[in-house]
């Protein structure tokens, strides 16, 4: 079976950067290093970090007594940073610069007097952080249709979770435009997301089945699954090569592979190798 890997797949700039930051810190650390939440949505990569670098995970600051706390790519509300410093913890902020930019733009829109609308997953840490940086007052919509209950609005400023689909933002703007005199849109979707989604969409047109590799809790991976499903071919969302069943590919000659922004290369390589062996 021929296996084609998408042109853009796997670790993005922000995740690579966060891993490098943690690895450098772990190499010279005299005190414990703890990430606030899993550094990325990938069980295998997190296990490796714990076993090989002795980096542990805490769900909240209450669980961290001493040492260094690492803020992951999604960022955190400002009061979390303040609390960590008050507790005497060393803070390593690995918030992705694209998320940081969304936080700043959201805060600026509120300063300028716009009603802030955030397009994204309500309970996602990135969305919670962006909203908090803007003072906490925001309308958060996961689906553009949800905005109708808040209309009409006078002055609206929009930011987007960095891993959302452009089509959703376009739909939200179409919903808002007829009802807002002053609409300011900051497209904060990151280039890594755009590249991965475009590459997956194109590849899904040229193959007989698509494999999407990535954590089941990873929002950007789930959106890649949705995009691949827009095509006409079967789509399999897996976390590791172990989930691949040869019987499912009996009639397939060409399969495409893509992967979420938090999927390590070694997992993608395992998947490609196993598919090629079918
Ligand atoms: S997906 Fe984009 S915003 Fe998120 S960590 Fe990667 S580069 Fe940063």
Boltz pocket constraint, residues with backbone or C-beta under 6 A from the ligand:
constraints:
  - pocket:
      binder: B
      contacts: [[A, 12], [A, 13], [A, 14], [A, 15], [A, 73], [A, 96], [A, 97], [A, 98], [A, 99], [A, 162], [A, 163], [A, 190], [A, 191], [A, 192], [A, 193], [A, 220], [A, 261]]
      max_distance: 6.0
